[in-house]
Amino acid sequence: MSKIEKPLVRKEYLELTRLIERLHRRFLDLIRTELNRLGVRDINAVQALLLANIGDERMVIHELVERGYYQGSNVSYNIKKLTEMGYIEQERATHDRRAVNINLTEKAKTVVRAIRDLEDRNTGLLLEHETDRDNIEMACRLLRNVERAWTDYIRYSGQ
């Protein structure tokens, strides 16, 4: 890489990191707008996304953290709130009494279906042209590479 290219790539990299953050916030705004449209006022966008990430699975709470979706304290707080509001059912695991299995109630599944419909509508908007599909695939490859590089840095930088 030439001396001229390096500052340009650095600038693009910095823009990419800011875009990732802004897109996540914008995605939460999108979910919030859909919740308002549906008249769902008792949960926030982060909690609705948490429900969507659980989906039809029955899982132990720490699996959400292991998958990289949430930090431990945030997930515990939101699971507690969602349980209190009737969106999640909790049950002690039979094989390990310390673990708690969670699954969605019908109330939560209604919200998840609405989020899936929203995702489908937005996918349709993004894929109006054939070139868009290629661009989305390329963007996903790039973002997976960024995730891998950041994960490797976190995992191996201290050694």
Backbone as CSV, one residue per row, in Angstrom:
resi,resn,N_x,N_y,N_z,CA_x,CA_y,CA_z,C_x,C_y,C_z
1,MET,0.848,-1.176,0.000,0.000,0.000,0.000,0.893,1.238,0.000
2,SER,0.601,2.158,-0.868,1.413,3.372,-0.981,1.124,4.327,0.166
3,LYS,2.005,5.306,0.334,1.824,6.305,1.390,0.555,7.124,1.167
4,ILE,0.170,7.277,-0.087,-1.044,8.038,-0.411,-2.287,7.223,-0.075
5,GLU,-2.249,5.925,-0.347,-3.423,5.069,-0.131,-3.741,4.869,1.351
6,LYS,-2.710,4.763,2.182,-2.919,4.448,3.587,-3.842,5.445,4.292
7,PRO,-3.645,6.770,4.167,-4.585,7.702,4.815,-6.011,7.574,4.267
8,LEU,-6.138,7.287,2.970,-7.476,7.130,2.396,-8.184,5.907,2.961
9,VAL,-7.451,4.788,3.073,-8.030,3.574,3.636,-8.369,3.791,5.104
10,ARG,-7.499,4.469,5.836,-7.771,4.760,7.247,-9.037,5.592,7.380
11,LYS,-9.176,6.586,6.528,-10.372,7.432,6.549,-11.624,6.588,6.285
12,GLU,-11.564,5.710,5.299,-12.699,4.845,4.987,-12.991,3.879,6.134
13,TYR,-11.937,3.363,6.756,-12.112,2.462,7.903,-12.819,3.191,9.041
14,LEU,-12.403,4.403,9.336,-13.048,5.181,10.395,-14.506,5.465,10.053
15,GLU,-14.776,5.768,8.795,-16.162,5.980,8.392,-16.967,4.695,8.552
16,LEU,-16.371,3.563,8.203,-17.049,2.275,8.347,-17.429,2.018,9.797
17,THR,-16.518,2.279,10.725,-16.826,2.030,12.135,-17.953,2.941,12.620
18,ARG,-17.974,4.175,12.146,-19.068,5.088,12.525,-20.388,4.651,11.896
19,LEU,-20.316,4.170,10.663,-21.518,3.683,9.984,-22.129,2.483,10.703
20,ILE,-21.285,1.582,11.175,-21.771,0.419,11.908,-22.577,0.871,13.113
21,GLU,-22.028,1.806,13.858,-22.706,2.311,15.052,-24.020,3.013,14.683
22,ARG,-23.971,3.876,13.669,-25.182,4.606,13.261,-26.253,3.666,12.720
23,LEU,-25.832,2.666,11.943,-26.807,1.717,11.399,-27.496,0.927,12.502
24,HIS,-26.753,0.561,13.526,-27.378,-0.154,14.644,-28.430,0.736,15.319
25,ARG,-28.069,1.994,15.561,-29.039,2.920,16.170,-30.246,3.120,15.257
26,ARG,-29.996,3.244,13.954,-31.089,3.438,12.987,-31.986,2.209,12.939
27,PHE,-31.390,1.005,13.040,-32.171,-0.224,13.062,-33.069,-0.263,14.293
28,LEU,-32.543,0.174,15.433,-33.378,0.257,16.631,-34.497,1.278,16.447
29,ASP,-34.212,2.389,15.760,-35.261,3.374,15.446,-36.342,2.745,14.572
30,LEU,-35.931,1.933,13.618,-36.868,1.242,12.731,-37.789,0.327,13.545
31,ILE,-37.203,-0.429,14.456,-38.000,-1.318,15.309,-38.920,-0.509,16.204
32,ARG,-38.406,0.587,16.770,-39.219,1.453,17.635,-40.425,2.002,16.864
33,THR,-40.199,2.403,15.624,-41.286,2.918,14.795,-42.343,1.837,14.565
34,GLU,-41.894,0.614,14.310,-42.829,-0.492,14.094,-43.596,-0.822,15.371
35,LEU,-42.931,-0.801,16.513,-43.619,-1.041,17.783,-44.699,0.017,18.010
36,ASN,-44.366,1.277,17.733,-45.359,2.356,17.876,-46.533,2.155,16.934
37,ARG,-46.246,1.751,15.692,-47.303,1.508,14.718,-48.252,0.410,15.190
38,LEU,-47.683,-0.595,15.867,-48.475,-1.721,16.371,-49.162,-1.413,17.703
39,GLY,-48.814,-0.280,18.315,-49.386,0.064,19.609,-48.726,-0.662,20.771
40,VAL,-47.538,-1.217,20.544,-46.798,-1.898,21.612,-45.969,-0.846,22.331
41,ARG,-46.360,-0.529,23.558,-45.713,0.555,24.288,-44.982,0.077,25.549
42,ASP,-45.132,-1.205,25.890,-44.559,-1.668,27.146,-43.144,-2.217,27.022
43,ILE,-42.605,-2.325,25.799,-41.215,-2.754,25.624,-40.510,-1.767,24.704
44,ASN,-39.196,-1.769,24.792,-38.419,-0.886,23.926,-37.825,-1.679,22.768
45,ALA,-37.142,-0.995,21.879,-36.600,-1.627,20.677,-35.543,-2.681,21.002
46,VAL,-34.709,-2.411,21.985,-33.682,-3.386,22.378,-34.340,-4.661,22.876
47,GLN,-35.395,-4.517,23.672,-36.097,-5.697,24.183,-36.794,-6.453,23.063
48,ALA,-37.372,-5.732,22.105,-38.010,-6.395,20.966,-36.977,-7.151,20.134
49,LEU,-35.816,-6.572,19.948,-34.744,-7.247,19.213,-34.262,-8.483,19.974
50,LEU,-34.220,-8.382,21.284,-33.872,-9.532,22.117,-34.867,-10.668,21.888
51,LEU,-36.148,-10.343,21.847,-37.170,-11.354,21.572,-36.950,-11.987,20.203
52,ALA,-36.647,-11.154,19.215,-36.419,-11.663,17.859,-35.194,-12.571,17.813
53,ASN,-34.169,-12.259,18.587,-32.969,-13.093,18.608,-33.210,-14.431,19.313
54,ILE,-34.148,-14.465,20.229,-34.516,-15.728,20.868,-35.370,-16.549,19.905
55,GLY,-36.339,-15.875,19.283,-37.191,-16.546,18.300,-37.918,-17.743,18.870
56,ASP,-37.937,-18.824,18.120,-38.657,-20.031,18.533,-37.818,-20.955,19.400
57,GLU,-36.611,-20.554,19.701,-35.725,-21.417,20.467,-36.055,-21.382,21.958
58,ARG,-35.747,-22.487,22.607,-35.746,-22.550,24.067,-34.276,-22.576,24.435
59,MET,-33.838,-21.626,25.224,-32.402,-21.528,25.494,-32.138,-21.106,26.920
60,VAL,-30.889,-21.261,27.299,-30.417,-20.782,28.587,-29.956,-19.340,28.371
61,ILE,-30.199,-18.496,29.350,-29.921,-17.067,29.215,-28.487,-16.795,28.760
62,HIS,-27.509,-17.507,29.306,-26.119,-17.197,28.961,-25.810,-17.463,27.487
63,GLU,-26.668,-18.220,26.786,-26.448,-18.435,25.353,-26.537,-17.124,24.569
64,LEU,-27.386,-16.210,24.992,-27.501,-14.917,24.322,-26.199,-14.130,24.439
65,VAL,-25.565,-14.233,25.591,-24.289,-13.559,25.798,-23.202,-14.253,24.974
66,GLU,-23.184,-15.590,24.994,-22.174,-16.350,24.254,-22.263,-16.103,22.753
67,ARG,-23.450,-15.907,22.242,-23.623,-15.645,20.813,-23.164,-14.254,20.431
68,GLY,-22.868,-13.435,21.428,-22.346,-12.104,21.146,-23.416,-11.052,20.955
69,TYR,-24.668,-11.389,21.276,-25.736,-10.418,21.090,-25.740,-9.338,22.167
70,TYR,-25.421,-9.728,23.414,-25.609,-8.814,24.542,-24.528,-9.005,25.579
71,GLN,-24.395,-7.996,26.434,-23.537,-8.125,27.601,-24.365,-8.701,28.735
72,GLY,-23.715,-9.377,29.652,-24.401,-10.100,30.720,-25.393,-9.288,31.531
73,SER,-24.973,-8.109,32.004,-25.866,-7.326,32.857,-27.083,-6.826,32.078
74,ASN,-26.880,-6.436,30.831,-27.999,-5.951,30.024,-29.016,-7.047,29.767
75,VAL,-28.535,-8.236,29.421,-29.456,-9.318,29.103,-30.230,-9.732,30.351
76,SER,-29.570,-9.796,31.491,-30.253,-10.190,32.728,-31.369,-9.206,33.075
77,TYR,-31.065,-7.925,32.986,-32.065,-6.892,33.276,-33.248,-7.007,32.320
78,ASN,-32.957,-7.119,31.020,-34.036,-7.162,30.027,-34.853,-8.447,30.117
79,ILE,-34.225,-9.564,30.407,-34.961,-10.817,30.582,-35.906,-10.695,31.774
80,LYS,-35.415,-10.102,32.853,-36.264,-9.905,34.048,-37.488,-9.047,33.696
81,LYS,-37.251,-7.934,33.007,-38.351,-7.039,32.636,-39.330,-7.728,31.681
82,LEU,-38.809,-8.445,30.688,-39.671,-9.123,29.713,-40.479,-10.238,30.367
83,THR,-39.917,-10.872,31.374,-40.654,-11.892,32.121,-41.787,-11.242,32.911
84,GLU,-41.475,-10.135,33.584,-42.492,-9.416,34.366,-43.644,-8.936,33.496
85,MET,-43.354,-8.587,32.236,-44.391,-8.067,31.337,-45.087,-9.160,30.525
86,GLY,-44.726,-10.421,30.768,-45.419,-11.524,30.132,-44.941,-11.878,28.728
87,TYR,-43.720,-11.498,28.376,-43.179,-11.819,27.054,-42.305,-13.084,27.072
88,ILE,-41.750,-13.391,28.237,-40.844,-14.536,28.371,-41.280,-15.384,29.553
89,GLU,-41.146,-16.689,29.367,-41.358,-17.647,30.458,-39.993,-18.203,30.846
90,GLN,-39.785,-18.356,32.140,-38.525,-18.906,32.638,-38.797,-20.195,33.397
91,GLU,-37.843,-21.112,33.313,-37.961,-22.388,34.015,-36.552,-22.895,34.323
92,ARG,-36.353,-23.370,35.527,-35.052,-23.943,35.890,-34.771,-25.158,35.024
93,ALA,-33.530,-25.254,34.554,-33.125,-26.407,33.751,-33.074,-27.647,34.637
94,THR,-33.542,-28.770,34.123,-33.560,-29.998,34.927,-32.153,-30.573,35.111
95,HIS,-31.293,-30.387,34.117,-29.941,-30.947,34.196,-28.986,-30.097,35.033
96,ASP,-29.292,-28.809,35.196,-28.442,-27.898,35.953,-29.349,-26.876,36.616
97,ARG,-29.599,-27.039,37.894,-30.563,-26.187,38.613,-30.122,-24.719,38.672
98,ARG,-28.860,-24.441,38.387,-28.402,-23.044,38.378,-28.816,-22.329,37.101
99,ALA,-28.998,-23.094,36.030,-29.335,-22.519,34.725,-30.841,-22.302,34.620
100,VAL,-31.213,-21.277,33.869,-32.620,-20.957,33.651,-32.899,-20.997,32.152
101,ASN,-33.854,-21.845,31.763,-34.303,-21.895,30.375,-35.329,-20.793,30.151
102,ILE,-35.286,-20.192,28.984,-36.282,-19.174,28.633,-36.907,-19.531,27.294
103,ASN,-38.135,-19.135,27.134,-38.802,-19.224,25.835,-39.868,-18.141,25.768
104,LEU,-40.295,-17.848,24.541,-41.236,-16.754,24.320,-42.665,-17.197,24.556
105,THR,-43.465,-16.255,25.043,-44.902,-16.473,25.167,-45.562,-16.104,23.828
106,GLU,-46.835,-16.372,23.710,-47.560,-15.992,22.489,-47.522,-14.480,22.284
107,LYS,-47.600,-13.741,23.371,-47.525,-12.277,23.295,-46.220,-11.852,22.622
108,ALA,-45.123,-12.482,23.001,-43.817,-12.163,22.413,-43.741,-12.607,20.960
109,LYS,-44.310,-13.756,20.656,-44.260,-14.274,19.288,-44.987,-13.348,18.322
110,THR,-46.003,-12.660,18.796,-46.700,-11.673,17.974,-45.753,-10.527,17.600
111,VAL,-44.988,-10.069,18.565,-44.011,-9.003,18.308,-42.938,-9.504,17.345
112,VAL,-42.463,-10.722,17.542,-41.413,-11.285,16.677,-41.918,-11.410,15.247
113,ARG,-43.163,-11.854,15.062,-43.727,-11.949,13.702,-43.757,-10.574,13.043
114,ALA,-44.098,-9.547,13.805,-44.129,-8.182,13.257,-42.728,-7.726,12.859
115,ILE,-41.732,-8.063,13.652,-40.356,-7.699,13.319,-39.908,-8.449,12.070
116,ARG,-40.252,-9.723,11.962,-39.902,-10.508,10.763,-40.565,-9.912,9.517
117,ASP,-41.824,-9.497,9.655,-42.509,-8.856,8.523,-41.809,-7.556,8.137
118,LEU,-41.401,-6.781,9.123,-40.658,-5.547,8.882,-39.348,-5.849,8.148
119,GLU,-38.638,-6.882,8.602,-37.384,-7.267,7.943,-37.637,-7.682,6.496
120,ASP,-38.720,-8.421,6.271,-39.057,-8.846,4.909,-39.361,-7.651,4.005
121,ARG,-40.127,-6.694,4.524,-40.446,-5.496,3.730,-39.181,-4.724,3.373
122,ASN,-38.290,-4.581,4.346,-37.064,-3.836,4.099,-36.107,-4.598,3.195
123,THR,-36.105,-5.909,3.281,-35.300,-6.711,2.359,-35.778,-6.475,0.935
124,GLY,-37.089,-6.447,0.744,-37.650,-6.179,-0.583,-37.224,-4.827,-1.118
125,LEU,-37.200,-3.831,-0.250,-36.764,-2.496,-0.676,-35.291,-2.488,-1.076
126,LEU,-34.476,-3.246,-0.360,-33.046,-3.275,-0.653,-32.707,-4.080,-1.895
127,LEU,-33.562,-5.016,-2.247,-33.244,-5.925,-3.354,-34.041,-5.620,-4.618
128,GLU,-34.339,-4.360,-4.838,-35.102,-3.995,-6.032,-34.302,-4.209,-7.308
129,HIS,-32.983,-4.183,-7.213,-32.120,-4.367,-8.374,-31.182,-5.542,-8.132
130,GLU,-30.835,-6.243,-9.187,-29.942,-7.403,-9.083,-28.590,-7.023,-8.496
131,THR,-28.079,-5.843,-8.848,-26.772,-5.430,-8.331,-26.821,-5.230,-6.818
132,ASP,-27.989,-4.897,-6.290,-28.114,-4.707,-4.850,-27.795,-5.996,-4.102
133,ARG,-28.225,-7.132,-4.639,-27.954,-8.423,-3.998,-26.444,-8.644,-3.891
134,ASP,-25.720,-8.370,-4.982,-24.264,-8.526,-4.967,-23.617,-7.571,-3.970
135,ASN,-24.111,-6.349,-3.910,-23.566,-5.368,-2.974,-23.810,-5.783,-1.528
136,ILE,-24.990,-6.329,-1.250,-25.297,-6.779,0.109,-24.387,-7.936,0.493
137,GLU,-24.191,-8.873,-0.420,-23.291,-9.996,-0.145,-21.870,-9.499,0.113
138,MET,-21.414,-8.543,-0.681,-20.076,-7.989,-0.504,-19.969,-7.249,0.838
139,ALA,-20.996,-6.492,1.187,-20.996,-5.772,2.461,-20.961,-6.755,3.630
140,CYS,-21.704,-7.844,3.529,-21.702,-8.854,4.595,-20.331,-9.502,4.741
141,ARG,-19.698,-9.797,3.618,-18.335,-10.366,3.679,-17.385,-9.389,4.367
142,LEU,-17.470,-8.129,4.000,-16.611,-7.117,4.603,-16.859,-7.018,6.108
143,LEU,-18.117,-6.966,6.497,-18.438,-6.833,7.924,-18.020,-8.068,8.714
144,ARG,-18.141,-9.263,8.125,-17.645,-10.471,8.794,-16.129,-10.409,8.961
145,ASN,-15.435,-9.877,7.956,-13.977,-9.717,8.062,-13.605,-8.730,9.162
146,VAL,-14.345,-7.646,9.265,-14.102,-6.668,10.328,-14.347,-7.331,11.683
147,GLU,-15.453,-8.065,11.799,-15.758,-8.748,13.059,-14.641,-9.725,13.422
148,ARG,-14.176,-10.486,12.461,-13.114,-11.459,12.710,-11.833,-10.747,13.144
149,ALA,-11.479,-9.657,12.466,-10.266,-8.915,12.823,-10.366,-8.349,14.237
150,TRP,-11.508,-7.787,14.578,-11.691,-7.227,15.918,-11.662,-8.327,16.970
151,THR,-12.311,-9.444,16.676,-12.318,-10.571,17.618,-10.910,-11.101,17.829
152,ASP,-10.167,-11.266,16.750,-8.779,-11.729,16.858,-7.938,-10.755,17.671
153,TYR,-8.138,-9.476,17.434,-7.384,-8.470,18.181,-7.686,-8.576,19.675
154,ILE,-8.968,-8.679,20.013,-9.373,-8.786,21.422,-8.806,-10.056,22.039
155,ARG,-8.918,-11.132,21.311,-8.521,-12.447,21.829,-7.008,-12.572,21.960
156,TYR,-6.241,-12.041,21.006,-4.813,-12.322,20.966,-3.912,-11.123,21.232
157,SER,-4.461,-9.935,21.389,-3.604,-8.753,21.562,-2.882,-8.725,22.895
158,GLY,-3.450,-9.332,23.899,-2.841,-9.304,25.227,-1.783,-10.367,25.422
159,GLN,-1.541,-11.175,24.398,-0.604,-12.282,24.568,0.741,-11.974,23.979
